[in-house]
Amino acid sequence: MARSSRIYASVLAMFERGQVVDTWFDSVDELAETRSGSLHCSGKALLNMLDTSRQRRRQANH
């Protein structure tokens, strides 16, 4: 997830471990054509991946 050109460190760490989202855009054109008031399935997949990672960290710390 990126805001103002800043990429979350956890996203980079997951990428380095080979973890990527299950759903993505096939091209930049597809991304540009997607105009919706709701989150695209690739964004939902990213949020799910981040939530799963957060839950695993919490379990490891308890």
C-alpha positions as a printed NumPy array, in Angstrom:
array([[  0.   ,   0.   ,   0.   ],
       [  1.416,   3.418,  -0.857],
       [  0.423,   6.906,   0.197],
       [  2.15 ,   9.971,  -1.208],
       [  4.805,   7.808,  -2.871],
       [  5.737,   6.081,   0.384],
       [  5.599,   2.291,   0.343],
       [  4.901,   0.587,   3.659],
       [  7.956,  -1.276,   4.957],
       [  5.824,  -4.354,   5.616],
       [  4.88 ,  -4.525,   1.924],
       [  8.547,  -4.479,   0.913],
       [  9.4  ,  -7.115,   3.526],
       [  6.616,  -9.408,   2.275],
       [  7.767,  -8.934,  -1.318],
       [ 11.331,  -9.854,  -0.324],
       [  9.957, -13.09 ,   1.192],
       [  8.147, -13.846,  -2.061],
       [  4.675, -12.911,  -0.833],
       [  2.553, -11.082,  -3.383],
       [ -1.177, -10.421,  -3.736],
       [ -3.363, -13.037,  -5.403],
       [ -5.147, -10.486,  -7.614],
       [ -3.584,  -7.722,  -9.712],
       [ -4.02 ,  -5.614, -12.82 ],
       [ -2.714,  -7.122, -16.041],
       [ -1.627,  -3.754, -17.393],
       [ -1.338,  -0.068, -16.596],
       [ -4.161,   0.511, -19.071],
       [ -6.435,  -1.765, -17.043],
       [ -5.545,   0.181, -13.895],
       [ -6.267,   3.499, -15.629],
       [ -9.618,   2.26 , -16.936],
       [-10.788,   1.125, -13.512],
       [-12.904,   3.858, -12.017],
       [-15.016,   2.733,  -9.139],
       [-16.241,   4.106,  -5.854],
       [-15.158,   0.89 ,  -4.171],
       [-11.836,  -0.793,  -3.695],
       [-10.652,  -2.959,  -6.599],
       [-10.161,  -6.644,  -5.838],
       [ -6.373,  -6.158,  -5.992],
       [ -6.605,  -3.555,  -3.218],
       [ -8.776,  -5.91 ,  -1.182],
       [ -6.227,  -8.689,  -1.702],
       [ -3.453,  -6.404,  -0.458],
       [ -5.411,  -5.41 ,   2.644],
       [ -6.14 ,  -9.081,   3.338],
       [ -2.45 ,  -9.947,   2.988],
       [ -1.481,  -7.129,   5.365],
       [ -4.128,  -8.166,   7.895],
       [ -2.98 , -11.8  ,   7.793],
       [  0.615, -10.684,   8.328],
       [ -0.416,  -8.499,  11.265],
       [ -2.358, -11.355,  12.868],
       [  0.649, -13.7  ,  12.553],
       [  2.923, -11.133,  14.217],
       [  0.455, -10.746,  17.105],
       [  0.246, -14.512,  17.594],
       [  4.031, -14.814,  17.569],
       [  4.331, -12.119,  20.251],
       [  1.852, -13.81 ,  22.635]])
